[in-house]
Amino acid sequence: MTKFKIILIIALLVTSVSCDVLKQATELTSFVKCKFRLHTIENLKLAGVNIQEKKSMSDLNFLDAAKLTAALSSNKLPMSFVLNIQVQNPNQNQAAMNRLDWQLFIDDTEITQGVLSQRLEIPANETGTLPLLLTFDLKEVFKKESGNSLLNLVFNLVGAGNEPSHISLKAKPTIMVGTREIVYPGYITINNEFNSY
């Protein structure tokens, strides 16, 4: 192989690596310029009871009502749901991230936090969904609240309560640029209210 061919191959490799690095940096810039919305809550479970389609305690069968009553009188009230975040990319470039550190707030109280280690890509001028699985102990978070207040909060989340519950998510995206992680320096705040309409 001639010296010229070796230089040409090295130049091509450097150029392709530089293009990849630039593309990845652009993807993060596009991601933070996206429009975010807390879209839906799915598969909401309280103490193992699926209450997604329920409007009140009277909609539960006897066994599920007994489970919730027992959980309310105990020291633990595990809750889980999938929070779907709608991500709209109005940019001319693909938006992407490799990891998302997040904090969830309900009615200005921090509920839980976590990390989503999953690459998300939203093509230019398209909308995608980012699902977050959230699990936490509702009684631990709202120690001073009564059982009825906790149930009211839960039914607000499925759209059956009388007063809206304000949900806020603070998110910090990260993208791999070459072999380095580039962390967005601030938080993206995403807000919504969930109530009955």
N, C-alpha and C positions, 0 to 999 in steps of 0.2 A: 504494500500500500504506500502510495507516494505521500510525501509530507503535506502537499496541498489537500489531498483527500482527508487526511487526519484532521487538519485545521478546519476543513469544511464540516466534518462530522461533529467536532467539538463546538463549533459555532452554532450549528443546528440544535444541538442538545441544550446549550445555554439559552438560546432563543426560545425553545419550547418550554424550558423550566421557567424563564422570565414571564412568558405568556400565561402559564398556569398560575404563577404567583399573583400576577396582575388580575387574572380572572377571579381567583379566590377572594382577593381583597375587595374587588368590585361587588362580589356576591354579598359580603357582609354589609357594605355600604348600602346596597339596594335593600337588604333585609330590614335594616333599621328605618328605612324610609317607607316601609310597607304600612298599610292601615290594618290595625288589629281590632278585633271585636270578640268579646266573650259571647259565643253564639248560643250554645245549648248545654244542658246538663243531661247526661244519660246514665241509666243503670244506678240510680241512687239507692243505696242500701243503708239501713240503720239497724245495727245489731243483727245483721244477717238477713233482715227482712227487706225485700224489694218494695219500695214505696213510690216508685216512679209514677205510676198512674193513679195513685190514691189522692183523695181530696181531704180526708180527715181520718181520725182513728176509727170512725164507724165504718169506713170502707174496708177495713182489715178483717180477715177471717179470725175465728176465735184463737187459733194457735199463734198466728202472727201478732195479734193484739196482746196475748199473754207474754210472748217473747219480749215485746217492746216494754210492757209494764214492768217485767222483771228487770230488764236492762236499765230502765229509768230509776229503779229503786236500788240499783247496785252502784258500784264506784266507776264502772266503765260503760261507755256508750259509743262503740266503734261505728264510724261512718265512712262510706266510700262512694265515689262517683267519678264519672269521666266528664271532664270539662273540655268542651270542644272550642278551640280558639280559631276563629276565621281570620285568615291572613290574605289580604288583597295586595298584590304587587302591581302598582301603577307605573313601574319603571320600565325602561327599554331593555334592561338586562335581567338575567335570572337572579333571584334573591335566594340566599341559602345560609344555613348555619349548621354546625356540627354538634353543638351542645347548648342547652338552655338551663341556666340556673334561675329558679323562680321562687317567689314568696306569695302565698295566697292570704288575702284579707277578706273577712266577711264583717260588714258593719263596722269597719275601722279596727277590727281586732285581728291580729296575725293568727292564722289558723295553723298553717303548716308551711314547710318549704321543702324543696327538693331539686334534683337535677335530672333533666331529660337528656340522655346520651344517645341521640338518634339524629342522623342527618335529615334535614328537611330542605327540599328544593321547591321553589315556586317559580314557574316560568314567567317571563315578562308578560305583563298585562293579563295575568290570570289570578284566580283565587283558589286557595287550598285550605285544608283544615289540619290543625295541630291538636291531637287529642292528648290530654294530660290525665293520668289516673291518679286520683287523690285519695289518700286514706289517713284518718286521724281519729283521735278519741274526742268526741264532742264534749263530753263531761269534763275532761281535763282542760280543754280550752276555755269553756264557759263555766268555771267553777261556781260562780255566785248565782247563776241563773237557775230558775225553777224548772221542773220537768215540763210544765206547760209552755214556758218560754222557749225551751229547746225544741219542742215539737212544732211550735209556731214557726221557728226559724227553718226547720226541715221542710215543712209544707210550703213555706215561701219559696224555697229553692226549686220545688217541683211545680210552682205556679199555682198553688192552691191556697196560699195564705192571704190575709187581709192587708198586710203591710209589706211593702217591697223590702227585700234584702239586698243590700248593696255589696257587690263582689268586686274586688280589685285584685289584679295580678301584676306583680312587678317582675319583669323578666330581663335577664342579662344574657344576650347571645354570645357565642364563641364560634369562631371558624378556624379551621386549619389553613394556614398559609405556608406552603412548603411543608416543613416539619415542625413549624411553630404554631402554638395556639395564640390567636389574637382575640382578646376579650374586649367586648364593647365597654367603654369606660363608665357609662352610666346605666340606669335602668329604663326600660320601656314600661310605662304604666298603662294597663288596659283595664277599663272600667265597664260595668254594666249593672243593671238592676234586674232581679228576677222576681216576678210576682204574677198574680193572676190578672188576666185582661178581660 
